[in-house]
Every structure is written in structure tokens, then in C-alpha cells.
Amino acid sequence: MPVYSMTGYASGQSGPAGTPSDSEARTPAAGLSGGRLGVEIRAVNSRFLDLSFKLSEELRQHEPQLRELLTQRLKRGKVEVRAGIDLQAGAALAEPSARLLQRLNGLQDAVKAWLPRATDLSVADVLRLAASEAGRPAHGEFDVVGTVAGVVDALIAARAREGERLAAMLRDRLGSLRALAQQAGPIVPQLVEQQRSRFLERWQEAMGLTGGTTPEAAQDRALSEATAFAIRIDVAEELTRLAAHLDEIERLLDKGGEIGKRLDFLIQELHREANTLGSKSAALELTRIGVDMKVLIEQMREQVQNIE
């Protein structure tokens, strides 16, 4: 299953039922249907599925069906759907009759008597009403749900393409993190033994300054303290957990589907391990590796926010 981004854009148009579709409408005659249904869908990242609809007045009755359609097809993201019916450029326009103009003028006067600030009818309003009276396509003659479903298919395809790009970037960062972990691996046992020996040397120097002999019990205590200190700076466990998280992220990318929330959790775990590695580090080289890891993990975190 593909990895899906939550960001994407798609649009589409259709004519009334029985007229050619966009892909078929190649001649001027196809524009004489009098109107086109236009649909645009934009999506950006969000923790949950957040749908908003900006539909023209004649299409608002379809919102419940459209909401159900998008809820079934999409799982996460802030999605905005715009749809409206427009006269095509070059389409035959219905000429308003004198009777219609008189009736509209009377209705406008009646409305203004109650609502003085009401906006006057525009030429576009008059032509739209004339087209409706002349039997031009009404919203019921358009396959609104079918057209939106086609645009949703295009949106999902766009999100899949973007998701593929994000997955490739994440895999690249995974490889870089594995390389850094491999650099840190050989350093850890050397560093632990080095710090343990240094602790014992300093302890023995301190005992020598007192001019006394070192009791066997004190030597055992010093050895225990040195070992405990070495354990505190040992980051082998953090590197092991980090490798396990990297394996899980790669498995999820191979699986695809709804993996965004799980990836977000794993990125937080990676960041925690990198922070611990940096704080426990007693060597400059390990500190550098920890910083480089955090830079890569932050880049991954930014991109994971866009994955469904």
C-alpha cells in the first residue's frame, strides 16, 4: 500500500448529464450546454480529518452526500471542497424576456422595501435567472457526487505521489542515522574502559597524597564506583533502542497506509534516544554524532507531519 501525504490539490469539470465530459469536449458545440460544474479540492496536513465545503447556493443540498464520500475515502487532513456551476465561455446565453425583467424589478423593489441595504441584482444574476427560466441545465441535471468522486480519485493519486517522495526522503535519513550509529558503536566500549581506568587512576592518586595504604575494602569500593560510572556513560543501550526504532520506521514505510501517527510517535522516541546519547557522552566525537542525529531526526519530524 502506498504512503500518502496529507497535502494535495485536484480539480475537475463536467457538463450536464448526457453531454460530453472534459476529455471528450473538443469542439465548440460541446460548449452549448449552457453550464459546467467545476470542482476543486485542496488538502493540507492536520491531526484529524477536517472537512469544509464552499458550495454555490444550488449545490448546498449535496453537502451531506459529499461529506460522507470524503469521510469514506480520506482519513486525515484539512480538506476544502469548492464547487459551483458556471456558464461556459462562448455558451449560448438566454435573452431575458420583458416579463421576467418586470418581475425581477418588482421583486427587487419589494425586498428593498424591507431591506434597504440589500444589494441590487447584477447582470450575471439576471442572466442566470433567465437561463433557469429558459430551461438551461439546473443543478439536478449534473452528476455532482460522481464529479466530486472523480476529483477525489485525482487528489488521492496526487497525495500518493507526494507520499512516495516523502517516503524516499525518510529512507535517505534512515540510512544516514544508521551510518552515524555505526560510527558510534566502536567508540562506546573504548570510551567506557577509558573512563573506568581514568577514574581508578585518579582515586589511587588521591589515596597516595594522603600517605596511607589502600585497604582492600577501599579498593573494592573504588572498583565498584568506577564500574558504576562507566555504566552511567555507556550509551550502547540507547544505540540498540535507536536501531530498533529505525527498523520499525522502515517496516512502516514498506507497509504504507495510515502510518502517520505511528511514525510521529517513533520520531519522538528517536529524539529521546539522541538526547540521552548526547547528555551521557563523555567524548567529543560522540557529542558530534548526537548533534548530527538530532538534525536528521528534526528533518524527519517535519516531513512526518505531512503523512496520513
Backbone bond lengths (Angstrom), bond angles and torsions (degrees), N, CA, C in turn:
res aa  C-N    CA-C-N  psi(-1)  N-CA   C-N-CA  omega(-1)  CA-C   N-CA-C  phi
1 M - - - 1.461 - - 1.535 109.02 -
2 P 1.340 117.00 139.62 1.472 118.69 -178.34 1.522 112.28 -68.06
3 V 1.328 114.35 160.77 1.461 121.57 167.89 1.522 106.58 -89.24
4 Y 1.338 117.09 128.86 1.462 120.99 -176.33 1.521 111.04 -107.17
5 S 1.327 115.31 133.22 1.457 120.34 168.73 1.524 108.35 -78.93
6 M 1.336 116.72 157.08 1.465 119.63 174.49 1.521 111.74 -90.15
7 T 1.328 118.27 -8.15 1.457 121.01 -179.72 1.522 109.59 -99.16
8 G 1.324 116.05 145.18 1.455 119.86 178.88 1.515 111.36 173.95
9 Y 1.322 115.48 167.25 1.467 121.96 179.05 1.517 107.98 -147.12
10 A 1.339 115.31 141.83 1.463 120.78 175.29 1.521 108.58 -153.48
11 S 1.322 116.44 153.01 1.464 121.10 178.60 1.515 108.89 -146.65
12 G 1.316 115.49 162.49 1.453 120.48 178.77 1.513 111.11 -167.47
13 Q 1.337 115.67 164.83 1.462 121.92 179.15 1.516 109.16 -137.74
14 S 1.323 114.96 158.34 1.461 120.28 172.71 1.515 108.53 -153.88
15 G 1.339 115.20 156.81 1.451 120.68 175.79 1.511 110.82 -96.92
16 P 1.334 117.40 -177.91 1.465 120.01 176.90 1.520 110.41 -61.95
17 A 1.317 115.85 161.08 1.464 120.94 -179.84 1.519 109.57 -55.00
18 G 1.334 115.11 132.18 1.454 119.72 178.86 1.507 114.00 93.67
19 T 1.335 119.39 -6.62 1.462 121.69 177.34 1.518 108.88 -101.12
20 P 1.335 117.58 160.47 1.466 119.48 -177.63 1.511 111.80 -62.31
21 S 1.320 115.62 149.76 1.459 121.11 175.57 1.516 109.23 -80.57
22 D 1.337 116.84 177.15 1.467 121.24 -179.88 1.518 111.43 -54.52
23 S 1.320 116.05 -46.06 1.457 119.57 -175.21 1.521 111.66 -69.20
24 E 1.364 116.76 -21.91 1.456 120.30 -178.43 1.518 112.32 -96.46
25 A 1.318 117.91 -18.71 1.465 121.98 -173.41 1.521 109.52 -80.70
26 R 1.335 115.71 88.16 1.456 120.28 -176.58 1.527 112.39 -110.04
27 T 1.328 118.76 -14.10 1.459 120.70 -175.79 1.507 109.82 -114.14
28 P 1.359 117.91 157.16 1.457 120.29 178.94 1.513 112.67 -57.97
29 A 1.319 118.54 -28.42 1.461 119.83 -178.36 1.506 111.80 -61.00
30 A 1.319 116.21 -28.44 1.459 119.22 -179.28 1.505 111.28 -65.85
31 G 1.327 119.06 -20.47 1.455 122.00 -179.00 1.502 113.46 -82.55
32 L 1.351 118.86 -2.17 1.454 120.86 -176.14 1.509 112.52 -84.85
33 S 1.312 118.17 6.48 1.460 120.42 179.12 1.507 111.30 -69.01
34 G 1.336 117.87 -20.16 1.461 120.88 175.61 1.496 114.70 94.58
35 G 1.308 120.53 -8.13 1.455 120.31 -179.84 1.510 112.26 -173.03
36 R 1.333 115.61 158.16 1.459 121.99 177.05 1.514 108.58 -135.53
37 L 1.318 115.52 139.95 1.456 121.40 173.71 1.523 107.75 -90.47
38 G 1.333 116.98 117.92 1.459 121.64 178.82 1.521 111.00 -108.43
39 V 1.332 116.72 136.50 1.468 122.36 -178.36 1.528 109.24 -131.51
40 E 1.324 116.55 134.31 1.465 122.83 173.18 1.523 108.74 -129.94
41 I 1.322 117.08 137.88 1.468 121.42 175.86 1.525 108.25 -130.36
42 R 1.326 115.54 126.11 1.463 122.19 176.16 1.527 108.04 -118.67
43 A 1.325 116.47 142.85 1.466 120.85 -179.77 1.523 109.83 -138.73
44 V 1.326 115.61 137.61 1.466 122.31 174.09 1.525 107.63 -130.88
45 N 1.332 116.24 174.85 1.464 119.04 -174.54 1.526 112.16 -75.28
46 S 1.309 115.57 148.26 1.464 123.68 178.05 1.524 107.48 -161.69
47 R 1.324 116.18 154.22 1.467 119.52 -178.93 1.522 111.50 -66.46
48 F 1.333 116.45 -30.43 1.456 121.04 -177.52 1.528 108.92 -130.20
49 L 1.332 116.85 179.87 1.462 121.24 175.70 1.523 108.81 -84.46
50 D 1.323 115.98 115.84 1.466 122.64 -177.11 1.527 107.61 -122.60
51 L 1.335 116.67 106.05 1.464 121.99 -175.71 1.523 110.83 -101.31
52 S 1.326 116.49 137.45 1.463 121.25 172.35 1.526 108.23 -136.38
53 F 1.331 116.02 143.00 1.462 121.81 -176.24 1.521 109.89 -123.83
54 K 1.323 115.89 131.50 1.459 122.33 173.63 1.524 106.47 -122.30
55 L 1.332 113.96 88.08 1.456 121.63 -174.59 1.521 109.89 -108.23
56 S 1.330 115.81 146.35 1.460 118.98 173.89 1.527 108.83 -66.26
57 E 1.317 115.29 159.96 1.470 121.25 -171.39 1.523 112.24 -52.30
58 E 1.340 116.92 -42.39 1.459 119.85 -174.72 1.526 113.30 -73.54
59 L 1.340 117.41 -9.83 1.469 120.37 -178.12 1.521 113.55 -106.56
60 R 1.315 117.79 -3.76 1.464 119.79 -173.19 1.520 113.25 -63.80
61 Q 1.317 116.94 -25.99 1.466 118.71 -179.95 1.532 112.10 -66.34
62 H 1.338 116.77 -16.80 1.466 120.44 -179.35 1.526 112.68 -87.22
63 E 1.323 118.06 -4.25 1.465 119.93 -174.48 1.529 113.47 -57.37
64 P 1.343 120.56 -44.27 1.482 118.75 179.45 1.530 112.99 -57.67
65 Q 1.354 116.76 -42.14 1.463 119.58 179.00 1.528 111.07 -65.82
66 L 1.323 116.00 -40.99 1.466 119.81 -179.67 1.525 110.85 -67.15
67 R 1.320 116.38 -38.62 1.467 119.81 178.90 1.537 110.05 -63.19
68 E 1.328 116.27 -42.25 1.470 119.83 178.68 1.528 110.80 -63.95
69 L 1.342 116.24 -40.69 1.464 120.89 179.66 1.526 111.28 -60.66
70 L 1.330 117.02 -48.44 1.461 120.33 -177.62 1.524 111.72 -69.63
71 T 1.329 117.27 -33.63 1.465 120.35 178.36 1.523 110.88 -64.51
72 Q 1.332 116.30 -34.49 1.462 120.28 179.01 1.530 112.13 -73.79
73 R 1.337 116.74 -33.17 1.462 120.21 -172.94 1.528 114.36 -92.99
74 L 1.337 117.54 -28.13 1.464 121.47 -175.97 1.522 109.94 -118.53
75 K 1.310 117.37 149.17 1.463 121.52 -176.62 1.520 113.22 -112.62
76 R 1.320 117.65 -35.88 1.470 121.00 -178.92 1.521 109.26 -142.30
77 G 1.341 115.61 158.92 1.456 120.74 176.26 1.519 111.69 122.36
78 K 1.313 114.97 154.32 1.465 121.41 173.46 1.525 106.55 -94.52
79 V 1.325 116.27 111.77 1.464 122.23 -169.81 1.523 109.73 -117.03
80 E 1.327 115.62 128.75 1.468 121.34 177.68 1.524 108.85 -116.05
81 V 1.336 115.69 127.42 1.464 122.04 179.84 1.524 108.60 -112.82
82 R 1.325 116.80 124.56 1.467 122.55 175.32 1.525 108.18 -116.79
83 A 1.323 116.16 134.16 1.461 119.81 178.81 1.522 109.43 -150.41
84 G 1.323 116.02 144.50 1.458 121.22 178.44 1.513 110.26 -165.25
85 I 1.322 116.04 162.42 1.458 122.59 178.11 1.521 107.73 -108.49
86 D 1.330 116.24 125.12 1.464 121.61 -178.14 1.518 109.97 -127.40
87 L 1.341 115.10 148.77 1.454 120.15 171.32 1.511 108.69 -69.14
88 Q 1.322 116.53 138.79 1.455 120.13 178.67 1.518 110.36 -76.55
89 A 1.347 114.16 151.92 1.459 118.27 172.53 1.520 108.70 -63.59
90 G 1.319 116.76 128.91 1.456 121.02 179.38 1.509 113.43 85.25
91 A 1.328 118.72 1.58 1.458 120.01 179.92 1.515 109.74 -74.22
92 A 1.322 116.09 150.13 1.457 120.57 178.86 1.522 109.20 -66.29
93 L 1.327 116.48 129.49 1.458 121.47 -178.48 1.519 109.89 -101.31
94 A 1.315 115.60 138.15 1.459 120.17 176.53 1.527 109.13 -76.06
95 E 1.337 116.39 134.06 1.470 120.25 179.41 1.526 108.88 -85.07
96 P 1.334 117.75 123.67 1.469 119.63 -179.15 1.526 110.90 -62.87
97 S 1.317 116.28 134.94 1.465 120.26 177.75 1.522 109.75 -79.66
98 A 1.338 114.96 159.85 1.468 119.65 178.44 1.526 110.15 -61.85
99 R 1.340 115.17 -37.70 1.467 118.64 179.62 1.524 111.01 -62.08
100 L 1.347 116.94 -42.44 1.465 120.74 179.73 1.527 110.82 -65.04
101 L 1.328 116.64 -42.96 1.463 119.69 -178.97 1.527 111.11 -63.16
102 Q 1.345 115.75 -40.04 1.466 118.90 178.15 1.530 110.79 -64.60
103 R 1.322 114.91 -41.47 1.466 118.62 -178.87 1.532 111.10 -66.49
104 L 1.319 117.14 -41.66 1.460 120.32 178.64 1.524 111.39 -65.12
105 N 1.322 115.88 -39.03 1.469 119.37 179.37 1.524 110.66 -64.24
106 G 1.344 116.14 -41.21 1.457 119.61 178.62 1.521 111.97 -65.38
107 L 1.345 115.94 -41.68 1.464 119.64 178.48 1.524 111.12 -64.89
108 Q 1.326 116.23 -39.02 1.465 119.51 179.42 1.526 110.83 -64.47
109 D 1.336 116.84 -40.91 1.471 119.77 178.21 1.522 110.71 -63.82
110 A 1.345 116.71 -39.49 1.461 119.94 -179.79 1.529 111.06 -65.45
111 V 1.333 116.42 -40.45 1.466 120.02 178.86 1.520 110.47 -65.31
112 K 1.338 116.58 -43.14 1.465 119.82 -177.61 1.526 112.11 -68.04
113 A 1.346 116.03 -24.64 1.465 118.47 176.98 1.525 110.47 -64.75
114 W 1.332 115.38 -33.15 1.466 120.12 178.59 1.528 112.05 -93.26
115 L 1.316 115.36 -33.59 1.475 120.28 -177.85 1.526 108.77 -127.23
116 P 1.324 117.29 85.23 1.472 120.51 -175.28 1.529 113.50 -59.02
117 R 1.323 117.87 -27.74 1.467 120.23 -177.06 1.529 113.29 -90.24
118 A 1.329 116.34 5.47 1.462 119.42 -179.83 1.524 110.45 -62.02
119 T 1.322 117.01 143.75 1.466 122.32 -178.37 1.520 110.48 -74.63
120 D 1.336 116.14 140.24 1.463 120.56 176.98 1.524 110.47 -66.94
121 L 1.330 115.51 153.54 1.460 120.07 175.14 1.524 109.70 -64.78
122 S 1.331 116.38 136.29 1.461 120.61 176.99 1.524 109.74 -90.81
123 V 1.319 115.93 169.13 1.461 120.54 176.46 1.528 110.09 -59.85
124 A 1.351 116.36 -39.89 1.466 119.94 179.24 1.525 111.02 -62.48
125 D 1.351 116.32 -38.76 1.467 119.68 178.28 1.525 110.45 -62.61
126 V 1.329 116.21 -44.22 1.466 120.59 -178.62 1.525 110.45 -64.01
127 L 1.343 117.07 -44.29 1.463 120.15 179.95 1.526 111.46 -64.73
128 R 1.323 116.34 -37.82 1.467 119.49 178.80 1.521 110.53 -64.40
129 L 1.320 117.28 -43.85 1.458 120.80 179.01 1.519 111.20 -67.30
130 A 1.339 116.33 -35.71 1.462 119.69 177.47 1.521 110.51 -65.83
131 A 1.343 116.40 -40.05 1.463 120.18 178.42 1.518 110.94 -63.49
132 S 1.323 116.42 -39.66 1.457 120.41 179.04 1.519 110.50 -63.67
133 E 1.346 116.41 -42.86 1.465 120.57 -179.52 1.518 111.15 -66.99
134 A 1.344 115.75 -32.56 1.461 120.17 -177.43 1.522 112.59 -81.40
135 G 1.325 116.67 1.75 1.459 119.37 177.37 1.500 114.57 87.20
136 R 1.346 116.36 22.22 1.460 119.38 174.91 1.529 109.49 -66.84
137 P 1.318 117.75 164.95 1.467 119.79 -176.28 1.517 112.54 -57.51
138 A 1.290 116.97 128.09 1.464 122.39 174.20 1.519 108.20 -93.85
139 H 1.348 115.94 169.98 1.462 118.59 -176.12 1.511 112.28 -60.98
140 G 1.362 116.21 -27.74 1.455 119.12 -179.34 1.516 113.21 -67.80
141 E 1.358 117.80 -17.02 1.453 121.19 -179.07 1.527 112.16 -87.79
142 F 1.311 117.84 -4.03 1.463 122.04 178.41 1.528 109.76 -99.25
143 D 1.316 115.30 143.04 1.467 120.16 173.85 1.528 107.52 -84.77
144 V 1.332 115.85 80.83 1.463 120.90 -173.87 1.525 110.86 -64.48
145 V 1.330 116.43 -50.54 1.465 120.19 -177.21 1.528 110.70 -64.24
146 G 1.332 116.80 -41.77 1.458 119.84 179.35 1.520 112.70 -63.72
147 T 1.338 115.74 -40.18 1.468 119.46 178.96 1.521 110.75 -65.37
148 V 1.336 116.33 -45.10 1.467 119.76 178.84 1.526 110.32 -63.39
149 A 1.328 117.13 -38.52 1.471 120.13 179.03 1.527 110.82 -60.66
150 G 1.339 116.28 -39.20 1.459 119.41 177.16 1.518 112.44 -64.54
151 V 1.335 116.62 -39.09 1.465 120.31 178.33 1.530 110.15 -68.83
152 V 1.333 116.98 -36.15 1.472 120.27 176.64 1.528 110.09 -62.34
153 D 1.339 116.94 -40.72 1.471 119.84 176.33 1.527 110.70 -58.26
154 A 1.341 115.69 -43.64 1.470 119.82 179.32 1.527 110.91 -65.53
155 L 1.335 116.51 -37.89 1.467 120.25 178.21 1.526 110.75 -63.63
156 I 1.332 116.21 -44.63 1.470 120.05 -179.90 1.524 110.26 -62.45
157 A 1.335 116.88 -39.63 1.466 119.78 177.89 1.529 110.78 -63.63
158 A 1.344 116.33 -40.48 1.470 119.97 178.21 1.525 110.88 -65.41
159 R 1.325 116.28 -39.91 1.468 119.90 179.06 1.533 110.93 -67.26
160 A 1.323 116.53 -33.43 1.470 119.67 177.66 1.530 110.56 -67.53
161 R 1.337 116.75 -39.92 1.473 119.57 178.29 1.525 110.71 -64.07
162 E 1.324 116.30 -43.94 1.460 119.93 178.18 1.531 110.50 -66.30
163 G 1.335 116.75 -37.60 1.459 120.41 177.82 1.518 112.21 -63.42
164 E 1.326 116.80 -36.43 1.469 120.44 177.45 1.529 110.44 -63.25
165 R 1.326 115.82 -40.08 1.470 119.70 178.21 1.529 110.71 -65.15
166 L 1.334 116.56 -42.69 1.466 120.33 179.11 1.530 111.13 -63.75
167 A 1.329 116.13 -41.98 1.469 119.77 179.95 1.529 110.81 -62.60
168 A 1.342 116.74 -39.57 1.468 119.88 178.55 1.525 110.81 -63.60
169 M 1.335 116.26 -40.87 1.463 119.78 178.52 1.523 110.86 -64.48
170 L 1.329 117.14 -42.15 1.463 120.57 179.91 1.529 111.09 -64.92
171 R 1.316 116.94 -40.33 1.471 119.40 178.31 1.530 110.95 -63.77
172 D 1.319 116.02 -36.78 1.465 119.30 177.02 1.531 110.77 -62.49
173 R 1.342 116.11 -43.01 1.472 119.52 178.74 1.528 111.44 -68.05
174 L 1.326 116.57 -34.33 1.469 119.52 175.99 1.527 110.59 -59.81
175 G 1.334 116.09 -43.31 1.456 119.62 178.53 1.521 112.35 -61.98
176 S 1.341 115.97 -39.40 1.469 119.58 178.90 1.523 111.24 -66.73
177 L 1.332 116.96 -39.06 1.466 120.32 178.61 1.528 111.22 -66.45
178 R 1.321 116.83 -39.85 1.470 119.60 177.71 1.534 110.28 -62.51
179 A 1.332 116.11 -39.97 1.467 119.58 179.73 1.528 110.84 -63.61
180 L 1.342 116.87 -40.43 1.465 120.09 178.19 1.528 111.02 -66.07
181 A 1.334 115.98 -40.07 1.471 119.26 178.56 1.529 110.77 -63.42
182 Q 1.335 116.52 -37.30 1.467 119.86 178.06 1.527 111.25 -66.86
183 Q 1.337 116.19 -33.97 1.466 119.17 175.91 1.529 111.04 -65.72
184 A 1.336 115.63 -38.51 1.468 119.82 -177.03 1.525 112.01 -74.11
185 G 1.340 117.51 -30.61 1.459 121.07 -175.19 1.520 114.99 -51.09
186 P 1.346 119.52 -55.83 1.476 119.86 -178.09 1.526 113.51 -67.23
187 I 1.328 116.92 -22.42 1.467 119.71 -177.78 1.520 111.09 -72.24
188 V 1.338 116.53 -34.17 1.468 121.04 -170.54 1.529 113.13 -60.05
189 P 1.350 120.97 -55.49 1.480 118.69 -178.00 1.530 112.65 -62.91
190 Q 1.338 116.01 -36.43 1.465 118.51 177.94 1.524 110.75 -63.22
191 L 1.329 115.62 -42.86 1.462 120.13 -178.72 1.524 111.14 -65.47
192 V 1.331 116.87 -42.34 1.466 120.88 -179.47 1.525 110.62 -60.27
193 E 1.336 116.44 -47.86 1.463 119.82 -179.34 1.533 111.16 -66.67
194 Q 1.314 115.85 -38.30 1.467 119.96 179.09 1.523 111.17 -62.10
195 Q 1.340 116.64 -45.56 1.460 120.17 -179.00 1.535 111.25 -69.11
196 R 1.313 116.61 -34.78 1.471 120.22 178.31 1.534 110.14 -64.70
197 S 1.330 116.34 -45.89 1.472 120.27 179.44 1.522 110.98 -64.42
198 R 1.332 116.71 -40.46 1.459 120.00 -179.92 1.531 111.04 -62.97
199 F 1.330 115.96 -39.84 1.466 119.97 179.41 1.533 110.13 -61.88
200 L 1.342 116.30 -45.81 1.469 119.97 -179.07 1.532 111.39 -64.06
201 E 1.330 116.29 -40.10 1.465 119.60 179.32 1.524 110.98 -61.79
202 R 1.309 116.41 -45.33 1.465 119.44 -179.92 1.530 111.63 -65.15
203 W 1.327 115.39 -37.86 1.466 118.34 179.69 1.527 110.44 -65.32
204 Q 1.328 115.78 -42.64 1.463 119.96 179.55 1.528 111.54 -65.90
205 E 1.348 116.38 -37.31 1.465 119.59 176.23 1.518 110.75 -62.78
206 A 1.324 115.38 -41.27 1.466 119.37 179.80 1.524 110.75 -64.44
207 M 1.321 117.81 -40.54 1.458 120.77 178.62 1.525 110.89 -67.30
208 G 1.342 116.65 -34.42 1.456 120.05 179.15 1.510 112.06 -67.30
209 L 1.320 117.64 -33.15 1.466 120.94 179.28 1.520 111.83 -66.89
210 T 1.314 117.07 -24.25 1.471 119.70 179.80 1.522 111.19 -78.56
211 G 1.322 116.43 -14.99 1.459 120.43 178.92 1.508 113.80 78.32
212 G 1.299 117.48 9.16 1.461 119.25 -178.01 1.512 111.18 -106.33
213 T 1.313 115.79 170.51 1.460 120.97 176.13 1.516 109.01 -84.73
214 T 1.323 115.37 159.04 1.455 120.55 -178.11 1.519 109.63 -97.76
215 P 1.307 119.30 109.87 1.464 121.72 178.28 1.520 110.50 -61.90
216 E 1.329 115.71 153.35 1.466 119.60 -179.82 1.523 111.55 -61.84
217 A 1.337 116.06 -38.44 1.467 119.73 179.03 1.522 111.04 -62.55
218 A 1.333 116.03 -38.97 1.462 119.89 179.57 1.518 110.96 -67.49
219 Q 1.332 115.60 -36.56 1.459 118.82 177.74 1.533 111.06 -64.72
220 D 1.338 115.16 -41.48 1.472 118.99 177.57 1.526 110.95 -62.12
221 R 1.335 115.47 -41.72 1.467 119.71 178.93 1.534 110.72 -63.00
222 A 1.331 115.92 -42.34 1.465 119.56 178.82 1.520 111.10 -62.06
223 L 1.340 116.29 -40.86 1.459 120.36 179.08 1.528 110.95 -63.99
224 S 1.330 116.24 -40.84 1.468 120.50 178.72 1.523 111.05 -63.83
225 E 1.339 116.00 -43.39 1.466 120.20 179.71 1.526 110.67 -64.40
226 A 1.324 116.06 -41.09 1.466 119.67 179.25 1.522 110.87 -63.26
227 T 1.335 115.88 -41.79 1.464 120.10 178.98 1.528 111.17 -65.11
228 A 1.339 116.40 -43.05 1.466 120.48 179.14 1.525 110.69 -61.86
229 F 1.333 116.34 -40.81 1.464 120.11 178.87 1.525 110.49 -64.38
230 A 1.324 116.03 -40.65 1.463 120.09 179.21 1.526 111.02 -63.15
231 I 1.336 116.21 -39.01 1.465 120.22 178.92 1.523 110.77 -65.01
232 R 1.337 116.54 -38.60 1.469 120.32 -178.24 1.523 112.24 -64.02
233 I 1.319 117.56 -30.89 1.464 119.80 -179.02 1.532 112.23 -97.49
234 D 1.328 117.43 0.91 1.465 121.09 -179.95 1.533 109.11 -76.86
235 V 1.326 117.22 121.66 1.471 121.13 -178.14 1.530 111.24 -107.90
236 A 1.314 117.68 15.58 1.467 120.47 -179.56 1.526 111.04 -60.19
237 E 1.340 116.48 -39.05 1.467 119.88 -179.73 1.520 110.91 -64.87
238 E 1.337 116.74 -40.78 1.463 120.32 178.82 1.531 110.72 -63.37
239 L 1.323 116.71 -40.69 1.463 120.51 178.85 1.523 111.21 -65.59
240 T 1.327 117.04 -35.94 1.469 120.64 177.86 1.525 110.80 -65.51
241 R 1.342 116.26 -46.10 1.471 119.39 179.06 1.526 110.72 -65.17
242 L 1.332 116.56 -39.32 1.459 119.83 179.10 1.527 110.71 -60.52
243 A 1.335 116.66 -42.57 1.467 120.39 178.47 1.527 111.10 -62.71
244 A 1.335 116.80 -38.33 1.471 120.64 178.75 1.527 110.55 -64.73
245 H 1.335 117.34 -40.95 1.468 120.73 178.18 1.528 110.92 -65.11
246 L 1.317 116.97 -39.74 1.465 120.31 178.38 1.524 110.77 -63.07
247 D 1.330 116.97 -40.74 1.468 120.86 177.66 1.526 110.93 -62.55
248 E 1.332 116.69 -40.62 1.465 120.46 -179.06 1.524 110.98 -68.05
249 I 1.320 117.58 -39.52 1.467 120.57 177.65 1.527 110.20 -62.28
250 E 1.323 116.38 -43.38 1.467 119.67 179.23 1.526 110.70 -64.27
251 R 1.311 117.31 -38.51 1.471 120.65 178.12 1.527 110.65 -62.60
252 L 1.337 117.13 -42.12 1.459 120.86 179.57 1.523 111.45 -65.75
253 L 1.321 117.31 -39.62 1.465 120.24 178.50 1.522 110.60 -64.11
254 D 1.323 117.36 -36.07 1.468 120.78 176.54 1.528 110.79 -69.51
255 K 1.316 116.48 -35.48 1.467 121.32 -179.13 1.515 111.45 -71.83
256 G 1.348 118.28 -44.70 1.457 122.55 -178.88 1.522 112.30 73.78
257 G 1.331 116.00 -165.80 1.463 121.11 -178.61 1.515 112.14 82.31
258 E 1.334 115.58 -146.38 1.472 121.39 -177.58 1.531 109.38 -84.99
259 I 1.303 116.64 88.07 1.469 120.98 -174.56 1.520 112.55 -120.62
260 G 1.332 117.87 -0.46 1.458 120.76 -172.97 1.520 114.11 -59.16
261 K 1.325 117.22 -47.58 1.470 120.14 -177.15 1.528 111.28 -66.46
262 R 1.328 116.69 -39.57 1.466 120.24 178.24 1.532 110.42 -65.41
263 L 1.324 116.66 -41.37 1.462 120.24 177.67 1.524 111.01 -62.72
264 D 1.311 116.43 -40.31 1.465 120.27 -179.93 1.530 110.46 -60.68
265 F 1.328 116.74 -41.72 1.470 120.71 178.06 1.533 110.83 -63.52
266 L 1.329 116.72 -44.06 1.465 120.07 -178.57 1.530 111.67 -66.18
267 I 1.321 116.98 -34.37 1.467 119.96 177.16 1.526 109.90 -64.38
268 Q 1.324 117.02 -38.96 1.469 119.99 176.15 1.530 110.76 -61.82
269 E 1.331 116.54 -40.28 1.463 120.35 178.46 1.534 111.21 -65.69
270 L 1.320 116.74 -40.42 1.463 120.05 176.51 1.528 110.87 -59.90
271 H 1.320 115.64 -43.19 1.463 120.30 -179.13 1.527 110.26 -63.62
272 R 1.325 116.43 -38.44 1.466 120.30 179.20 1.537 110.42 -64.07
273 E 1.323 117.48 -43.78 1.468 120.31 -179.78 1.529 111.01 -65.65
274 A 1.330 116.87 -40.08 1.466 119.91 179.57 1.524 110.82 -66.04
275 N 1.330 116.86 -38.34 1.469 120.40 177.19 1.525 110.94 -63.26
276 T 1.338 115.72 -44.32 1.467 119.75 179.84 1.520 110.98 -63.38
277 L 1.326 115.85 -41.45 1.462 119.79 178.88 1.528 110.47 -59.42
278 G 1.332 116.69 -42.79 1.459 120.08 179.86 1.511 113.08 -67.64
279 S 1.338 116.45 -39.44 1.468 119.50 -177.17 1.531 112.09 -72.84
280 K 1.337 117.81 -29.87 1.465 120.95 -179.01 1.526 112.71 -88.70
281 S 1.323 115.78 -10.14 1.454 119.11 -173.93 1.520 111.76 -66.03
282 A 1.331 115.16 134.80 1.462 121.15 175.58 1.521 110.38 -115.33
283 A 1.344 116.53 15.83 1.460 120.98 179.49 1.518 109.27 -135.10
284 L 1.305 116.43 142.66 1.460 121.85 -178.84 1.519 111.64 -60.58
285 E 1.327 117.14 -38.01 1.460 120.99 -178.57 1.525 111.30 -64.57
286 L 1.329 116.98 -41.32 1.469 119.90 177.40 1.523 111.17 -67.08
287 T 1.314 117.22 -36.60 1.466 120.61 177.18 1.524 110.21 -61.72
288 R 1.327 116.70 -43.50 1.468 120.57 178.31 1.524 110.77 -62.10
289 I 1.326 116.20 -43.55 1.466 119.89 179.21 1.527 110.57 -61.60
290 G 1.333 116.87 -42.06 1.462 120.55 178.78 1.515 112.15 -61.74
291 V 1.327 117.65 -41.30 1.469 121.57 178.68 1.529 110.37 -65.26
292 D 1.328 117.01 -44.83 1.467 120.57 178.78 1.527 111.03 -61.21
293 M 1.329 116.32 -38.36 1.463 119.91 177.90 1.522 111.10 -62.74
294 K 1.324 116.69 -43.76 1.468 119.93 -177.89 1.525 111.65 -65.23
295 V 1.330 117.15 -34.44 1.468 120.40 176.52 1.529 110.02 -63.24
296 L 1.326 116.75 -46.58 1.467 120.92 179.43 1.525 111.58 -64.35
297 I 1.320 116.72 -41.55 1.469 120.75 -178.82 1.522 110.42 -65.67
298 E 1.318 117.72 -37.39 1.464 120.59 178.01 1.533 110.57 -65.86
299 Q 1.322 117.25 -38.63 1.464 120.09 175.63 1.526 110.85 -62.14
300 M 1.327 116.47 -40.22 1.461 120.30 177.85 1.523 110.99 -66.18
301 R 1.320 116.46 -41.34 1.467 120.35 -178.63 1.528 111.04 -59.62
302 E 1.327 117.36 -41.91 1.460 121.07 -179.53 1.525 111.17 -61.86
303 Q 1.328 117.19 -39.48 1.459 120.34 -178.07 1.527 112.45 -78.33
304 V 1.326 116.50 -33.93 1.470 120.00 179.63 1.527 110.76 -63.08
305 Q 1.340 117.64 -27.75 1.463 120.76 178.59 1.525 111.77 -60.23
306 N 1.338 117.41 -20.67 1.464 121.15 -177.94 1.525 113.39 -95.54
307 I 1.328 117.82 -1.75 1.469 120.23 -176.05 1.523 110.56 -92.36
308 E 1.329 115.37 134.40 1.476 121.10 -177.95 1.525 110.62 -66.70
